[in-house]
């Protein structure tokens, strides 16, 4: 019989059951609960508590996208429970080799100064970097093409290295194009008429952790509809010019009459 893969168990006292809400996770090895910190059910501050177990890198159960998926789920939980705190616990199976096993605050206070690592291996699990996904992705048609815009991650933006915009075509989401940028917008000039595309923006940190935005579906209209949209945009632009010119003329007329009346 082979070795049983690891995992985690979260135990809750029976008298605390009425203050606990279980939150379903889409990631294997992650358990979420929402705990009411107040003394009475339904009142007081809440905290979302998660325990995560990351399988060792060499394990057949290892998930190469574990941290990306976990960061995305944290972002979703934060968006759902905006007033709650988040406490993340876990067994990351990090390998640190000669790196210090102490946190920076422990280094500063010289806590555990006698500790050392006898590990001979290192992996990226020991350099866990939080970065959230790009937010509020939107796509607008202009004369230059389709402009994709988004907001920076809610957390970890100081660690951002690059944004990658990907767009796929059709129900099978076949990759049609991609581009890297450090801006929060991208102009996509050429898309086939009558086709549908799915856009997604990925934020990558300096140590190559990634977090992906929600997907946005865009349908490119045919040429007849495109001409109608172009005409509408042109009419709107002309209208704004006419309104601006009229406002300027009325103001100049008022100033001239006011000046003549002052003599």
Secondary structure, DSSP 8 states (H G I E B T S, - for coil): -------------GGGGGGEEEE--SSTTEEEEEEE-SSSTT-S-EEEEEEEE---TTSTT--TTHHHHHHHHHHHHHHHSTT-EEEEEEE----BTTS-SS-HHHHHHTTTTT-------B-GGGG-------EEEEEEEETTEEEEEEE--SS-GGGEEEEEEEEEETTTTEEEEEEEESSSEEEE----TT-EEEEEEEEEETT--EEE---EEEE---HHHHHHHHHHHHHHHHHHHHHHHHHHHHHHHHHHHHHHHT-
